[in-house]
Amino acid sequence: MIIPEVEKKMGIELYCTHADGIGGVLRQEPDAFIVNEITNREEGNSGKYLILEMTKTNWDMHHLIRDMSRKLGISQKRIGFAGTKDKRAKTTQKISIYDIPETDIENFYLKDVELKVIGRSNRSLGLGDLYGNEFRITIRDIDLKPEELERTLKETTEEITAFGGVPNFFGIQRFGALRPITHMVGEQILRGDFEKAALIYIAQSFPDEQDDVKEVRDYVWETRDFAEGLKNYPLRLRYERAMMHYLVENPGDFIGSFGVLSENISRMFIHAYQSYIFNRVICKRIERGLPLDKACPGDIICFKNKEGLPDVTKMQKTSEENVDGMNNLLKRRRAFITGPLVGYNTEFASDLPGDIEIEMFKESEISQEAFKTKQIPALASKGLRREILLYCEPVFETGEDELNPGKSKATLTFSLPKGSYATTVLREYMKVEPLKMS
């Protein structure tokens, strides 16, 4: 099975299923990608925070919050939400707004945004205030006859069930759809080469970008002429332009150039590199024949919390003595095998699982100490561990594709815990270039 080259650059080197891919494309229209938040909150009738159910279509969350705050005449900081959700999708989720009457919502209007008051609370919505998300996703433009499509979907689903789920890979959104360079920038920051990190972010081009953008990036990559780059970079590349503007005024201060970005954006570079190593650990584990749904001596297990989600604050190492008990918990989905998001304080597994984790990390030739990022302490990361397998039970239906005559479509419905990627499931069915899923 051929893995797209761009996925290999993200550390994803295999599929867990062997059935043929169905092909197709996602998001031909926003309603083909529906996301409903599974909330872990119950709201009351009193409190300073107005709680709303918001349905948005084809909106970037941060842009939406900006426009909502302008319309309502309030600070963006007064609006809280649990997750950003996909842009090219129809998504439903809770939001909170501090100290606002319901009447201010009655006449609120933004195109493709619906708000419904559902209660009040003394606590705002914050990132992570959810169990997960339910997805209903339609794959269109499939060049298979209905019988073949049905058979292939069934084969893939059976393989996923036998595997115990799908590998919990970080998907292309983590690294950049058109330019999967986020982890590459993070790697150079960890190596202390801020000049190379800045150049990669500002100027490394990729084949799927528009030709005019590739041309100006290539020019700056070769010449490091940031003043000329500012004249020619499209205005929409505002982060790259902000860094170049800083470097024109402060020649050679590449560390300082990252200061024009928000800390959240800069942290994403480190997180993406951690994700790259994590993806590689999972692949190597599968290649070495270690299961993802059964523990081996040396594995570090985390246990489920009261919501049934992995709680990485409660972990235990598997030994020869307790491995049977651990596997009983795994079978009952009360525990999860974890892999490392490496940081300066990360604990590695031992025995064969630990050998794999340490081997994949050492190949980077970066020390754990580097994650203290002493030149920009705000980016330091202690690291943590994350479950390596996603339990999921996709249900599918098929039909003729009314938008693409002569083609078929398939609709998959499944739920995932927070922090997981729907495309991680879909790639096993489609087996296409990631851009067809973005």
Disulfide bonds with the S-S distance in Angstrom:
none
